[in-house]
Amino acid sequence: MTTLTLIIGNKNYSSWSLRAWLALKATRAPFTEHLIPLYDGDWMTAIREHSPAGRVPVLEDGAITVWDSLAIGEYLAEKFPAAKLWPEDAAARAEARAVSAEMHSGFTAIRNELPMNLRKLILGIELRPDTQAEVARICSMWEGLRRRHASKGPFLFGQFSIADAMYMPVATRFRTYGIKLPAACQAYADHALATPHMQEWQQAASAEPYAIAAYNR
């Protein structure tokens, strides 16, 4: 019997929920999924029943509660070492943690100007200079990682890792807003979005009855 429960927000909008969900799916461990529609009814009270931080995602493992996507990824990496959620090589593992932390704490212009919305195509946006700079930084990062780890597999560090989970919502944003990317950057985004777990999330997001007006331009 599974003891794992992942509390998430709307699949169409909740980028942080997607990150934790992808990491958990990569472990192949059975888990219960509990979705709380954001900005719907007494949604904040519902979240606070699981975490005083008042944010999703939250992972419950018996008496253990872990909130924050990156912390959940670290917890899963320790609990399920066979899943290899971080690269085995020490140098690659350190870099994977660094780029994951960079996503966790940065790229606020992309988040603010290009909120995640999997059910829409919103084309023709003229990006602000700070957003353009962040897109360029991400593409430079992706291209460098793929160039150095291509022989090990198709993900950022060869095999799927927490780093890929952290950047998956960015790939969805690039698609939603029709951001023109360099070829190698686009190739990675296309591969990431075509993976089975991402397709599963996308299909569920498309079927959701929930809508948040502020995120629908």
VENZIHU-V195750 format. One record per backbone hydrogen bond with DSSP energy under -1.0 kcal/mol. CO is the residue of the C=O (numbers start at 1). NH is the residue of the N-H. Records with the same first field share a line. If there is no record, write none. Layout:
CO=NH / NH
//
This chain:
3=62
4=32
5=60
6=34
7=58
8=36
10=14
12=118
13=15
14=18
15=19
16=20
17=21
18=22
19=23
20=24
21=25
22=26
24=27
25=28
32=6
34=8
37=40
41=43
42=46
43=47
44=48
45=49
47=50 / 51
51=54
57=68
58=7
59=66
60=5
61=64
64=61
66=59
68=72
69=73
70=74
71=75
72=76
73=77
74=78
75=79
76=80
80=83
81=84
85=162
89=93
90=94
91=95
92=96
93=97
94=98
95=99
96=100
97=101
98=102
99=103
100=104
101=105
102=106
107=111
108=112
109=113
110=114
128=132
129=133
130=134
131=135
132=136
133=137
134=138
135=139
136=140
137=141
138=142
139=143
140=144
141=145
142=146
143=147
144=148
145=149
146=150
149=152
155=158
157=159
158=155
161=165
162=166
163=167
164=168
167=171
168=172
169=173
170=174
171=175
172=176
173=177
174=179
175=178
176=122
182=186
183=187
184=188
185=189
186=190
187=191
188=192
189=193
190=194
192=195
195=199
196=200
197=201
198=202
199=203
200=204
201=205
202=206
203=207
212=215
213=216
//
